[in-house]
Amino acid sequence: MNTQIKIVSAIVSFLLLMTGQLVKAQKTSAGETRFGVAFETGLPTGPSAKEYKLSLGGTGTIQYGVNNHLALTFTSGYYNFLSKTLGTPFAPYKRANLQIVPIKVGAKVFFYDGFYAAGETGMAIEAVSGGGRKFILAPALGYATKQLDVSVRYENLLGGLENYGLVGLHTAYGFKL
């Protein structure tokens, strides 16, 4: 198993175990379905940081409250990794932007007055470059009110010849369906 997968899995497992012990807040309602529209921004990490300077995108999330402290999520959208200018000043070039369509499922565990830990997993489809597919692991920490949801996450896209990563900021507006 890849070292990055082990590290991310350990972090997600630790967060879910700890939050299960500290559950106090009631920020999701059992049986309630919500929809959120988010602006996503991120800084590429690892090998992708050499070729891409920024990730911008948008996502939509459906959230279903299992109980008052746990919600299941389904997220999809679009990420655009903006290419850096590479080469030399005399021979600059740019690689095409990397366009990704993420499809993820996950869970949010609310542990204190709107604060939550989340984990998502799924698939990313490259919109260009032949439509390659990547496995996604994405742990996050965030804060949510009835309308606003802000989180910081690490997203790792694994598979094929190139792996991508990003540290991202998710800012969403949500409402009850």
C-alpha positions as CSV (number, residue, x, y, z in Angstrom):
1,M,0.0,0.0,0.0
2,N,1.3,3.5,-0.9
3,T,2.7,5.5,2.0
4,Q,0.5,8.5,1.2
5,I,-2.6,6.3,1.4
6,K,-1.5,4.9,4.7
7,I,-1.0,8.4,6.2
8,V,-4.3,9.8,4.9
9,S,-6.2,6.7,6.1
10,A,-4.6,7.0,9.5
11,I,-5.5,10.7,9.8
12,V,-9.1,10.0,8.7
13,S,-9.4,7.1,11.1
14,F,-8.0,9.1,14.0
15,L,-10.3,12.0,13.4
16,L,-13.4,9.8,13.1
17,L,-12.5,7.9,16.3
18,M,-11.8,11.1,18.3
19,T,-14.9,12.9,17.1
20,G,-17.0,9.9,18.0
21,Q,-15.8,10.4,21.6
22,L,-16.4,14.1,21.6
23,V,-19.8,14.5,20.0
24,K,-21.6,17.4,21.6
25,A,-23.1,19.7,18.9
26,Q,-26.4,19.3,17.1
27,K,-25.8,20.9,13.7
28,T,-27.5,18.3,11.4
29,S,-31.0,16.9,11.9
30,A,-31.9,13.3,11.5
31,G,-33.6,12.7,8.1
32,E,-32.8,16.2,6.8
33,T,-31.5,16.5,3.3
34,R,-29.5,19.6,2.4
35,F,-27.8,20.9,-0.8
36,G,-24.7,23.1,-0.9
37,V,-23.0,24.9,-3.7
38,A,-19.3,25.6,-3.1
39,F,-16.4,27.5,-4.5
40,E,-13.2,25.4,-4.3
41,T,-9.7,26.7,-4.3
42,G,-6.4,24.9,-3.6
43,L,-2.7,24.9,-3.8
44,P,-1.2,21.8,-5.5
45,T,1.1,19.7,-3.5
46,G,3.8,17.1,-4.3
47,P,4.8,16.6,-7.9
48,S,1.8,18.6,-9.2
49,A,3.1,21.7,-7.5
50,K,6.0,21.8,-10.0
51,E,3.6,22.2,-13.0
52,Y,0.4,23.8,-11.5
53,K,0.1,27.0,-9.5
54,L,-3.5,26.9,-8.3
55,S,-6.7,24.9,-8.4
56,L,-10.0,26.6,-8.9
57,G,-13.4,25.0,-9.2
58,G,-16.9,24.5,-8.0
59,T,-18.9,21.6,-6.5
60,G,-22.4,20.7,-5.4
61,T,-23.0,18.5,-2.4
62,I,-26.1,16.6,-1.2
63,Q,-25.9,16.0,2.6
64,Y,-28.2,13.6,4.4
65,G,-28.5,13.7,8.2
66,V,-28.3,10.2,9.6
67,N,-28.6,11.5,13.2
68,N,-27.9,14.8,15.0
69,H,-24.2,14.4,14.7
70,L,-23.5,12.4,11.5
71,A,-24.3,13.3,7.9
72,L,-23.5,11.4,4.7
73,T,-22.4,13.3,1.7
74,F,-22.3,13.0,-2.1
75,T,-20.2,15.6,-4.0
76,S,-19.4,16.3,-7.6
77,G,-18.2,19.2,-9.6
78,Y,-15.2,20.5,-11.5
79,Y,-11.6,21.5,-10.6
80,N,-9.2,23.3,-12.9
81,F,-5.5,23.1,-12.1
82,L,-3.9,26.2,-13.7
83,S,-0.6,25.6,-15.4
84,K,2.6,27.4,-14.5
85,T,4.9,28.8,-17.2
86,L,7.8,26.4,-17.4
87,G,11.1,26.3,-19.3
88,T,13.5,29.2,-19.6
89,P,12.9,32.9,-20.3
90,F,14.1,32.2,-23.9
91,A,11.9,29.2,-24.4
92,P,8.9,29.3,-22.1
93,Y,6.0,26.9,-22.4
94,K,2.9,26.0,-20.6
95,R,1.3,22.6,-20.1
96,A,-2.4,22.4,-20.7
97,N,-4.5,23.1,-17.6
98,L,-5.5,19.9,-15.8
99,Q,-9.3,19.6,-15.6
100,I,-10.8,17.1,-13.1
101,V,-14.4,16.0,-12.4
102,P,-14.5,14.6,-8.8
103,I,-17.2,12.2,-7.8
104,K,-17.1,11.5,-4.0
105,V,-19.0,10.0,-1.2
106,G,-18.3,10.6,2.5
107,A,-19.3,11.5,6.0
108,K,-19.3,14.5,8.3
109,V,-19.1,14.0,12.1
110,F,-20.1,17.1,14.0
111,F,-18.2,17.2,17.3
112,Y,-18.6,20.7,18.9
113,D,-20.9,23.6,18.2
114,G,-20.8,23.4,14.3
115,F,-17.2,22.1,14.0
116,Y,-16.8,18.9,12.1
117,A,-14.4,16.3,10.7
118,A,-15.1,14.9,7.3
119,G,-13.7,12.2,5.0
120,E,-14.6,11.6,1.4
121,T,-13.5,9.0,-1.1
122,G,-14.3,8.4,-4.7
123,M,-13.1,8.9,-8.3
124,A,-11.7,11.8,-10.3
125,I,-12.1,11.8,-14.0
126,E,-9.6,13.8,-16.1
127,A,-11.7,15.9,-18.5
128,V,-8.8,16.2,-20.9
129,S,-5.8,13.9,-21.6
130,G,-7.8,10.9,-22.5
131,G,-10.1,10.9,-19.5
132,G,-7.8,9.1,-17.1
133,R,-9.3,8.1,-13.7
134,K,-7.8,8.6,-10.2
135,F,-8.8,7.4,-6.7
136,I,-9.5,10.3,-4.3
137,L,-9.0,10.4,-0.6
138,A,-10.0,13.7,1.1
139,P,-10.0,14.3,4.9
140,A,-11.3,17.8,6.0
141,L,-11.9,19.9,9.1
142,G,-14.6,22.5,8.9
143,Y,-17.3,24.7,10.5
144,A,-20.9,24.8,9.4
145,T,-24.0,26.9,10.2
146,K,-27.4,26.3,8.6
147,Q,-26.3,28.3,5.5
148,L,-22.5,28.6,5.5
149,D,-20.0,25.7,5.4
150,V,-16.2,26.4,5.4
151,S,-13.6,23.7,5.5
152,V,-9.9,23.1,4.9
153,R,-9.0,19.8,3.3
154,Y,-6.2,17.7,1.9
155,E,-7.2,16.0,-1.4
156,N,-5.0,13.2,-2.8
157,L,-5.7,11.9,-6.3
158,L,-3.9,8.6,-6.9
159,G,-3.5,6.3,-9.9
160,G,-1.8,6.0,-13.2
161,L,1.6,7.6,-14.0
162,E,0.9,10.9,-12.2
163,N,-0.6,11.5,-8.7
164,Y,-2.0,14.9,-7.8
165,G,-2.6,16.5,-4.5
166,L,-3.9,19.8,-3.1
167,V,-4.5,21.6,0.1
168,G,-7.9,23.3,-0.4
169,L,-10.4,25.7,1.0
170,H,-14.1,24.8,0.5
171,T,-16.6,27.7,0.9
172,A,-20.3,26.7,0.5
173,Y,-23.7,28.1,0.7
174,G,-26.3,25.4,1.7
175,F,-30.0,25.1,2.1
176,K,-32.6,22.5,3.1
177,L,-34.3,20.6,0.4
